[in-house]
Amino acid sequence: MTKRAFLQTMAGVPLLSADLNTLLAGVARQSAGDTATDEAFWGTIRQLYQLKPDYINLENGYYCIQPKPVLDAFLQHVRDVNREGSYYLRTRQFDDKAAARNRLAQLAGCSPDELIITRNTTESIDTVIAGLTWQAGDEAIMATHDYGAMLDMFRLQAKRYGIVNKILSVPLHPTSDDELVALYERAITPRTKLLMICHLVNITGQVLPVKKIVDMAHRHGVEVLVDGAHAFAHLTFSIADLGCDYYATSLHKWLNVPIGAGLLYVKKAHISKLWPTFADFGFADDDIRKLNHTGTHPVHTDLTIMDAINFHEQIGGERKEARLRYLQQYWTSRVRNVPGIRVHTPAQPERACGIANVGIARLSPAALAKTLLDRYRIWTVAIDNDAVQGVRITPCLYTSPAELNSLVSALKELAA
C-alpha cells in the first residue's frame, strides 16, 4: 500500500479513483490468496463505503450497498435522466440498455442474445417457471433450502396445471459431490420436466456442484434452472461453462448495482418455447427480448450496471472471492467446535465462500438475531427453515476482522 493511501485510511478520508488505481497497482503482483489477508489493503477499500456507525452490518446478502464510485455514478445518472426527461427515454434508452446488456453478458460468460436485464432473481426465475408449457403430471424437482418465492411459483403451477413438485432435503455437510448428484438423480423420473438448483444456497452459503448436476440431468433429458442470486460476482465462473439451460441472479447483491436490476440467461435453443409474462409482439419467438417487456422503469439503475462492473473488475473477481472466503473462514473456524454453537455451512473451502449460517442451541433464530442487534449491535437476519435454524452472516469487502471478532465473542458468550 502507498504511504498516501495508508494515511488516508487512518484519517478516514474517502479514496479517490486515482488512488484506487495506485492501491491496486501495489498488489498487482500478489496472489489473490495473499491479498485476501492484506488488512492494510482492505482497510483502504473500506473507505470507499459510507457505513452507518450504529451497528456492524453482517447482512449484505439481501442488498450490498454501493461503494462511493458506483453510488456517485448512479446519482449522476439520476440527474442526467431527470434533466433530459422523455427525450432520453425516446432516443437513447434502448441503445444504452443494449450496451449494458452486452457488457453484462461479457462478465457472465454468455452471448448477449441469451441474456436480458430483469429486476431481480425472483422475476428471472418466475419468468422461466411460468413461461414453460406445463401438463398435468409433469414433475419439477427442487429443495427445501430454495428461495420461498420460487417454491411458491412452483406451487402456483401445481394449483393451476396439476404438476407434481418433488422437494428434496439437501445435506448441510455433504461428504462428496457424488452424494449431492445422486440425491437429485434419484428424484428424476420419465415425467421430470425441470430441475431447479441453487448455485450458492442463500440460507447456508453452501456451493453446489452445478456442472456435475447439470451433466447428470441432461443425461436424463431434464433441463436445469439455476438460482444464482448469491453466486454472481461472488464466485468466479462462466455461465457457459456450467452448461445449464437457465440462469438467474440479482445484481444488487454482490455486484453492488443499485436495487432494481437482475439478469436472466436462457440457452438459445429454449427461448422460442418460453411464453412471455407480459405480451410483446415486437420481437420474434426466438428473440430473448420478447421476455423483457418492462414498461417505463428506473433506467438510471440499468445505466449503473456498467459502473458496477467497472468497480468489480478493478478489484478483480478472484481477489474478491478469495477475500470473502477468507472472511467466512476467519470467523467460522473460531466457533465450529464450541459447545452450543452450530455452524450450518460446510467447512471445506470449495463448498462455501462468503456466506455462512450459525445457530445457538438454546435460542430461536429470531431471538438470536434480536439479541445480536440489541446487545451487541450486530445486524444479521434470522433463518428459520425446516432444514436450518440460525442467523445468516454475510460480510462484504468492507468488513474487518475486528468486526468479526465482535461476532465471535458474542456467539461464545451466548453459547456459554
N, C-alpha and C positions, 0 to 999 in steps of 0.2 A: 504494500500500500504506500502511496506517496505521502510525504510529510503533510502536504496541504490537505489531502483528503482526511488524514487522521485528525488533524487539528479541527477540521470542520465537524467531524463526528463528536469530538469532545465538547465542542461549543454548541452543538445542536443546530448548526447552520445547514439548511437544505442543500443537497448536492445538485450541481448544475449538470447539464448534458455533457459538456466538455469534460467535466471532472469525472463523470461516469466512464467515458471512453478511456480516460487516463487510468482510472482504477482498474478497469477490465484488462487493459494492456499489462498491468502489473501482475496479473495471474494467468496470463495467456499461456505460459509455459508449464503451469501446474496441471496435474491431472484433475479430473472432476472430483475424485475422492479426496485429494489433498485440499482443494479449495473448499470442500464441504465442511472442513473443520477449521477454516481460517476465520476466526471470530472478528478480527480487525476488519476484514473484507466485508463480512455480513453486517457488522455494526455500522459500516458506512452505507450499505444498501438500505438499512433500516431508516436512514434519514430521508429516503425518498417517499416514505409513507407518513401521512398525517394520522397519528394514533390518538385515540381517546385515552386520557390518563386514568380514568375511573376504574378500569379493570384490565386484566390480561386477556386478550382476545384469542381463545383457542377454538373458535368456531368459524373458521374460514371456509369450511366445506360448503356451507349454504351459499355464501357470497364472499368472494375475495375482493377487498377494497382495492381501488386502483392506486398504483404508485403515482407520484406527482407528475411525471412526464405524460402519462396516459390521461390522468384527470384534467390536466391543463389543456391537452388536445381536445378532449371531449367538450369542455366548456367553450372552447373556441368554435368547435363545430356547431354547438347550440346557437352561439351568437351569429355565425355565418348564415345558417339556415334561416334563423329568425329575420335577419336583415334582408335576405333575398325572397323569403316567403314562397308563394306559389310559383314564382319564376324558377326557383331551384327545383321544386318538385316536378315541374312540367318539362324541364330542359336537361338537367344533369343527374337527377336522382338515380335513374336506372343504369347509366354508364358507371357511376361511382359505385353502385352496389355490385355491378359485374366485376369491377376491379377488385373490390374487397373479396368477392367470391373466388376469384382467380388466385389471390394471394392466400386465402384460407385453404383452398384445395392443395396448393403447393406445400403448405405446412402439414396438412393432413395426409399427404401422400396419395392423392387420388386425382382423377380427372375433374375439371370444373363442371363438365356436363353430367356428373354423377352426384353433385352436391348443391344444396340450397341453404340459405341462411334463414333460420327459423327464430322463434322467440326463446326456446329453451328445449331441454331434453324431453320433457313430457309431451310438448307439441310434436316433436320429431317422431317419437316412438308411437304416439297415438295416431299419427298420420299413416304409419305403416299398418298398425293393428286394425284400424278402421278402414283402411284402403284396400285390404285384401278381400277377395270374394270367398266368404265362408259358407260351408254347407253343414247342415245338422250332422253331428257325429264327428266332424273334424276335430283333431286334438291339437292342443298347444301345451308346451312344456315350459315351466318357469320355476322359480324357487321362492321360499318363504322370505329370503332376505332381499328380494327385488323390491323396487320402489312402489309404494302403495298406489300411486296414481296409475301406473302401468297395470298393476294387478286389477285395479278397478275397471280399466278399459277392457281387459280380457273378460271380466265378469259381465260387462255390458254385452259383449259379443255372445257370451253364453246365454244370456237372457233373451237376446234378440234373434240369434240364429240357431241356438241349441248346440254350440260347440262344447267340447269337454276340455276343461283346464286341469292339467296334472301339475300339482305344486310339490316340488321336492324340498327336502331339508339338506342343505349343503353343510358338510362338517366344518367347524370353525378352525380346526387344526389338522388338515389333511396330511396323510403320510407321503403322498406322491401325486403327480399329475394323473397317473393312471387311475387312481381312486376316484378322482373327480370326473374324468372322462367316462368311466364305467357307470357312475351314478346316472349321468344323463343318458347314456346309451341304453340302459335297462328300461328307461321310461318310453323309449321310442317304439311305436307300433306302425303297421301299414297305414293307420289313419292319421299319423302325426303330420301336421302341415307346417308348423313353425315352432322353433325353439328359441327362447329368449334367455340370454345370459348377461350378467354384469361383467364388465371388463375389470373394474375395481369396485368392490362391494361398498356401497355408501355407508353402511352402518358399522362395518368392522374394518374396512381397509384391505381386506383380502384381495389379492390379484389372482384372477382365474387364468388357466392356460387356454386362452381364447383360440389360438390357431389349432391346437390339438382337438378341442371340442368341435370346432367348425369342420375340420377334416373328417372327423368321425361322423358328424351329422350328414355331411354331403355324401358320404359312402352309403347312407341310408336314403338319400334323396330328400333330405329335410333342409329347409332354409333356416338361416340363423340371423336373428336380430340381436345386436349388441348394444347394451346400455353403457355408454362410455362417459356418463356425466362427470365422473371424477377422474377419469384417466387422461383425457385430452389436455395437453400442456402440463401434465403432471408426470406421466411416464413418457419415455421416448419410444415412438413406434410409428409405423406407417399403416394406414387402413388397408391399403392394397396387400401388404404382407400378411395381414390377419386372414384374408380370404373370405370374410363374412359377406352376407348378402345385404345387410342394412346396418348402419352405424349411426348412433345419435349421441349428441353431447350438448352441454351448456357452455357458453363462452364466458359467462360472468363468474365462473368459478376459478379455475386455475390459470386461465389466460388473462384474467383481470380486465375483461371488457365490461363496460357498464351494464347494469341489469337490462335484460331485454334482447339477448342475442344467443342463438344456439345454432347447431348445424344438423343436417340430415344427409347421410350418404346412402344412395341406393345404387346397387350394381346395375349397370346399363341394361342388362337383359331383363330386369324386373320392373323397370319404370312403366312400361306400357300397361301392365296389369293392375297397377295401383289406381284406385279411384281417389280423386282429389277430395279434400274436406270441404273446400269452397269451389264452386263451379267457376271455371275459367277456360273458355274455348279459344283463347288466343294462342295456344301452343299445341303442338302435335302430341299424340298419345305417348310417344317415346321421348318427349322432352321433359326433363325433370322440373322445369319451371312451371309446369301445369299444377304442381303441388304447392306452389309458393305464392298463391294469391293472398296478400296481406292487407289490402286496403291502405288507407292512409295511416302510417305508423311513424314512430320516432326514428327518422332516418339518421339523425346525428349519432345514434348508438351504432348503427351499421358502419358509419364513417370511421368510428373509433377502433374498429376491428384492426385496421392496418396499423394504427399506432400501438395497440396492444401487442400485435405480432412483432413489431419492431423492438419493443422492450424485451419481450420473451426471447427473441433471437440474440439480442445484445447480451443478456445474462447467459444464454446458452441452455438448450434443453437438457443436456446431460449433466451440466453443472447444477441446474435447478433440481433435477430428480435426485442427484446424489445428496444435496443439502436436505431436501425434505425427508429422504430415507434416514439420513443421519439424525435429524431431529427426533423422528419417531423412535428410533432405536435408543437414542440418548435417554429418554425418559422411561420407555417400556422395560429396558434392561435393568433399571433400578427398582422396579416394583413387581416383576414377574414372579419372583419366588417369595414374596412377602405374604405371610398368612393373612387371610381375609380379603386379599386383593385378587381379582380375576381379570386377566388380560384376554380379551376375546379375539385377538389378532395373531396370526401366525408369527413365529419368531424368525423363521428363515428369511433372509434379506430379499430373496427373489419373490416371496409370496406377499409382500406388503411394501408400501412406500411411506408417504407422509401421514396417512390416516391410521388411527388405532382406536380401539374401544376398551374401556376399563370399567369394572364394577366393584362395588364393596358389598361383601356378603350380607351384611345386615341392613343395607339401605336400598330403598327402591331407586330406580333411575331418576325419577322426579325429585326425590329427596336429596339425592347426591348432587344433582345439578344445582338445586336451590342452595344447598349448604356451601358448595364451592363458590358460588357467587356471593352469597350473603356474608359468609365468614371469611373467605379467603380472596374475594374479588377476582375470581377466575370464571370467565364466561365460557360455557360449554353447551351442549344440547343433550337432553335425555333421550335414550333409545330404549323403548320398552317393546320388544319384538318377541314373537313366540320363541325365537332361537337365541336372542341376545337381550340381556338386561344390563345396561350400563350407561356411560356417557361417552359420546364421540369426541375425540381430541383431534382437531385439525389445525396444525400450525401453519405458518406462512413463511415467506422468505425473511420477513422482518422479525420473526420470533427468535428470542435469545435463549441460550441455555439457562440463564438466570431465571427467566420466566418459567421454564420447565422444571427447574429446581423447586420453585414455589409449588408447582403441581405435585411433584413427588413428595414433598414434605406434607402437603395437605392430605394426600391419599394415605400415607403411612400413619398420620395422626388419626384419621378417621377409622382406619382399619384396626388400630390399636384400641 
